[in-house]
Amino acid sequence: MITRALPRALGGGATLLLAAATALPAQRPGLPPNRPQLEARGDVIAGRATAVQGALGLIAPFGSYVRGGLVVGGGPVSLGSETRASARADVVVRFLLDPFLERRWGPYGGAGVSAMYTGAGGGEGGDWRGYLMAVAGVEGPPTRGVLPALEVGLGGGTRIGVVLRKARALGR
């Protein structure tokens, strides 16, 4: 069944994403090797149900302007008067408009896929669903080693997120 294979496909895609993301020092003269960034985020996803989720992510640079990442999270989801557990895994690729911190605020846009789980309740079993997603956001100036961002998007509903990423030594 497609809904059972989706989490495996996302996991395999994320593994390939992270394995292919390391640039060799010779490919980036004058810069240290790019290391993956960590991110912590809080999201509200409002669609057929409303979920409030905390999430952690790992972001790998694919070059100066492109970042790919895997985000996993979970939290409560409200289905009418019933509250259940929810979880998600997102694979997203972002294009940065200001990767070198030339401006105080750096807008970006991205797209990806998401697998979202709504827990069992009311005599029903849990349910995995897959979604395409699109995001737009803006990263603020780095503060004490943290790069804050605000993000909105679509994918399983309207998404609004507050993101804290580990700042990179050079650029966003």
N, C-alpha and C positions, 0 to 999 in steps of 0.2 A: 504494500500500500504506500502511496506517495507520502502521506503524512509521517509514516515511520522512517522512511528513507531520508527525509529532509534534514533532520539533525545530523545524520552521518555525512551527508553531502556538505553541509556547512562546516563540519569539523575537518573534513578532507580539504575543502577549499581554504580554510583558515591555515591549515598546516602548510599548504603550498604557498600561500601568501607570505607567511613569515619566513619560510625557507628561502624564498627567492629575493628577499628584500635587502640583504646585506651588500653594501657597496664596498668594493676593494679600495684600499688607500690610493692606488694608482689611478683610479677612476675619479677621485676627488682631490686633486693636488692642493696642498695648503690647508686642507680641512681634516680634522680627525675623523675616523670612521663613524658613520652614522649609526647610532644605537637606537633601538626601539624606545619609544616614549611610553610611560605609563599614564593612564588617565582614570579618574574617579568621576562619577557623574550621578546626577539625580534627574529622573525623567518622569513626566506625566504623559501618558499615551491615552488619548480619548477617542474612542471609536464606538463599536457595538458594546464595549465595556470600557471602564476607565481604570487604568492601572497607574499606580505610583510606585516607581522602581528605583532602587539604587543599583549601580553597575560599575564594573571595573573593565578596563580595556588595555590593550597593547597595540601600539601604533608603530608601523615600520615605514621609513622613508623609501619611496620608489624613485627618487630623484629630487631635484630642487623644489619642484612645485607640487608633487603628488605624494600623498600619504595613504597607506592602506591600513586598516585596523580590524581587530576582532574585539567585540564588546559582549560581555555576558552579565546578566543581571536578573533581579527578581524583586518581588514585593507583592502587596495585596492588589487584587483587582475587584472592582465592584460591578456586579451584574444585577442591576435593579436593587432589590433589598438584600441580596446575598453577597457575601464577601468570600473570595477564594484566594488561593495562592496563584501566583503567575511567575513565569520565567521567560527569558528570551536570550537569543544569541544573534548578534548582528555582524555581518561582514560588510564594511563600507570603504569606499575609496573617495578621498577628498582632494579637490584641486584648490591650492592656496593662491590667492591673488597677491599676497605680500609675504613670501617665504623668508625674506632677508631682514625683516623688522625695520623697513625703511619708513614706515608710518606707525603711529601709535596703535591703531586698530587695523586688524587684518581680516578682511572678509574671505569666505571660502564657500564652496558648494560641493556636493557629493551625491553619490548614489550607491546602492548596494542591495543586499537581501537580508531578510530578517525571519527567524523562526520564533514564534511566540507560543507559549504553553499556558493554558488556563486549566487550573487544577480541578479535581473531581469535586462534586457537590450535588446535593439534592437527588441522589440515586444515579447520577450520570458519571461516566468516566472522564478522565482528563482529555484534553484536546490540543494537539499541535497544529498550527497553521503557518503557512509560509506567505511572505509578502515581499514585494519590491518596495524599495524605499528611496526617497530623495530628501536631502537635507541642505539647509543653508545656515550659515552661522558667521559669527564674528569673534575673533580672538582679541583679547585686550593685551595691554603691555605686561611683560613678565614682572612678577612681584615675588621676591624671596624664593626664587626657584620654581615658581608656579605660574603657568600660563592659563588665565581664566578665559572661558568662552561661553557664549550664549548661542543656542542652536534651536531651530525650528525645522519641522519636516513632516513628511507623510510616509506612512508605512504601517498598516495595521490600525490606522487612525491618525489623528493629528498629534504630533510629537513636539513637546517643548522640553528642552534640557538645559541644565546648568552643568558646565564641564570644568574640571580642574586637571590640566595636563602638566606633566613635569616639563619644565622649560629646557630647551636644547641650548648648548653652549653657543652655537652660532645660528641665528635665525629662529624661525618658528618651528 
